[in-house]
Amino acid sequence: MTVFITREIFDEGLALLKSKGINVHIWKEKREITPEELIDHCKNADALMSAGSNYINADFLHQCSHLKVISLHSVGYDKVDIAEATRLKIPVGHIQKILSGPTSDISLLLMLAVSRKSFAWHQQILNGRWDFFEPTKNLGIDIKEKTLGIFGMGNIGMDMARKCVSAYGMKVIYTSRTRKHDVEKELNARPVSFEELLRLSDVLSVHCTLNSETKGKFDKSAFAQMKPTSIFINTSR
């Protein structure tokens, strides 16, 4: 069996594949592989491990319908025509809970950086403008016991909520496709409408897939409904 991989991966992963007698071909150029190149390489492979911004669309699937499996080096699968892959009986796998913690860490990092104006202060240091301290200037926002709004209460959203409640005693509200009774019980989280989420959140953290329902959701009118001092964080892709 031959697997084509669109990025260099960790040695442990390669060793695991090779220990099963699998031949591995890797795209090593430091640029995105083109759709045509991806098809050409996959014509000589039995499986694809896709990392990066490759679109696994209907054209690709029809030209590479012989693939036994497609594995995604990502949580999301919005770049894959799942319906067509299903019709052609090509299984598609993706990463699930393993990235929830690291991604929520980035969300927490962004929340703290924005609330305490870290990016702006860092730029001041780079510009050499940090020689005079004014105790009453640019203090940022204290997020302790503020309201955290989660849009998309999946694994990443849950992890973000847990960290914010544990570290800062934040109140949690959320909007999601389904009720999350376990999170409501554990964190006293409250489900709200999208309009309430915009209006009530001091910090609004987005953790959703990009699809026809979510694309353009946060437009000008949505931001107009938020508090002037609200922090908006988006670690979705």
PyMOL commands that set and color helices and strands:
alter all, ss='L'
color gray80, all
select helices_A, chain A and resi 11-19+35-42+58-63+82-87+97-115+118-126+155-168+181-187+194-200+220-224
alter helices_A, ss='H'
color red, helices_A
select strands_A, chain A and resi 2-5+23-26+47-50+69-72+92-94+147-151+171-175+190-191+203-206+231-234
alter strands_A, ss='S'
color yellow, strands_A
deselect
rebuild
show_as cartoon
